[in-house]
Amino acid sequence: MKWWAALFVFSLIAAVPAAARACPNCKEAVESGESGDDDPLREARGYNNSIYLMASMPYLLLGTLGAAGYRAYRKAQAAQPPSEG
């Protein structure tokens, strides 16, 4: 019986949605509202662009490292004398 009661209480706690929290910088920027600009979507576009930057960064890093490795491999292959046989 205790197990069922604990499961029920846990289910109730898990079912209650928690308030979503923004990162401190985003929260302060939204609360201050000191844009001074007539464009109300400027802040949203800025956050959207920063998300695109953060999402693309791993691909840019892997692509750069892959290209550098490929160039080093090709350079090492070109430096080797051709084998006769």
N, C-alpha and C positions, 0 to 999 in steps of 0.2 A: 504494500500500500504506500509506503514511503517513497518507493521508486516512482510510482505513478504521480504522486504529488510533486516530486522534484521535477519530473518531466513536464508536468503541466505548468509549473511556475517558470521553468526555463522557456517553454514555448510562449508564454505570455510576454516574457522579457524580450525574447527574440522578435516577437511580432510588433512591438512598439517601435515605430521609426525614430531614429535619432536625428537630431538637427545636423544638417551638413555645415561644416565649418570651412571657411576659406583660409588660405594661407594668410599670415599676418600682413604682408605687404598689400595683397589684393583687398583684404578687408579694410585696411586703413585708406586705401585709395578710393574705394567705393564710398566709404563714410564721409570722407572729406569733401568730395565732389568739387574740387577746385580746378576744374578744367578751364573755365573762362572762355570756352569755345561754344559756338552756336550749334555744332554738330553733336547731337546726343549719342551717336553711335561710335564716336571716336575711341572712347575707352574700350568698348566691346571689340572693335577692330584691333586695337593694340593687344588685348589679351589673346585674341584669336591668332594673331601673327606670332606671338610668343609661344603659343602651343604648337604651331606649325614648326617653328625653329627647334623646339625641344624634341618633337617627334622625328624630325629629319636628321638630327645630329648623329645618332648611332649609324645611320646609313652613310652619311658623309664620312665619318671616321673609318668605317669598314671599307668603303670604296677607296679612300685615299691610301689606307694601308695595303689593300689588295693591289692597287695600281703600282705602288712603290715596290712591293714584293715581285710583281710580274716584271717590272722594268729591271730589277736587280737580277732576276733569273735569266732574262733575255741577254743582259749584258754579260753575265757569267758564261752563258752558252756561246756567245760570239767571241769571247776571249779564249776559249779552248781551241787548240789546233784540231783541224779535222782529222778523224781517224781513217787510215787507209786500210781497207780490208775487204 
